[in-house]
């Protein structure tokens, strides 16, 4: 969208769309497109849009977010139930809950305390009996069913058919889920809507794989939640705000910094540190913003204690923290009682940081696949490049394993891809790197930081620092014997159908065709279950029965959604197993929640 609109709360968009007549709903997508081309002006917390010569639209966003329907006003004759207000809300970014604050730790509940889930409003709370496992409340079951129905309708329509009306239904379900104490599924639903808008707006940041993953998480969580209990239910509910617990005094050593730039409008930087035992901690500065904030956040002072260190400096220095508070994910709190001062750092090849690279690669991959932070600490030798659909990536040898190193982010404002392009010119160079595991049937990771090619006592944050030709050594001879194109099992035959359905809807798989060849090919590679899932997916998509008068009845959306969810979950789990096998890690992985 070309308009600079403030974020709008999901409930506001849903209520405005719900108030439209059926005739106006049919015109909503055209109204959103038309509104994007109209002039607008921002005056403090108010944005004014000239709908035409006589009609103006105003969005009031005190605090930067539109939180009520009354904050969107229109001067047309049909207001307040006019198309313009709903179109403005549908065109604006989606407001999300603020990131968890870096504050003092919350008091630990006593055995008699009632646990409270954090949401936009007061959620439904119920403490489980000490002798009975926790179960979903009736409101949570109803919210999960509403979410499943809304997501199934989006899957039925695909990105082209999932316009503002279906998006509003999904946002309404997300709001209901959040106030019912289900923040995880609410956040995934908002992510689906964000990806749908990016796809329909031809946003270069759109990724079909991300839409598929978000849609799979929404449907999977909504499907499993009503029958879950205990720890599984807690994981499916999720948390809207992470608690911080006291952790005493910490002596930390900077590892690297990475920029953060999300499709939901947040940007900043995260700096990773480690203590002497190898435990990882993060210091983050992520707020609403765009590429400029992602690039500039590294030179802002970290928000912890009295230190004046910037994120870029902390990634190469150390930190002594007293009265530290830490979230379950390792994020350092910045409450009033936290004290922090600069300390000496350590090089990657010195103790205690060198121990991070001493752990066997297979063990690191197993940890990443079973809920770890996803980071890999690798010693590699660059061997060349290989072309992929998303662009070239580096090939490297890691203890005899052929590894693909890809850019962690494709945005041109971030130097990831430019740095990889320069590193590809010096095959044979040995580097110590930090990467994030990218689960796939081949060993693949996203490159985050690396040794300086000419100075092993320095490192480069590849999302923030730019390599120069003068930084590169003379090319060395690349090791021979590694093959960049191993024979792959044809799981893509099922995966591409899963992606096609998420993109184009049920109808793209309902066209006459023969999937038997693909099913037989999957069977020849030992994926008979994948073949059965593929057949069921096509059958569910083409299933249209007729009534007693011979007229087509509506398609069974639930059957198709269930078939698609089974295929999507299967490909995800097989990818995890193939990834573990490719790295030589333990394939006996617990199912992901």
Order of alpha helices (4+ residues) and beta strands (2+ residues): beta-alpha-alpha-alpha-beta-beta-beta-beta-beta-alpha-beta-alpha-alpha-alpha-alpha-alpha-beta-beta-beta-beta-alpha-alpha-beta-beta-beta-alpha-alpha-beta-beta-beta-alpha-beta-beta-beta-alpha-alpha-alpha-alpha-alpha
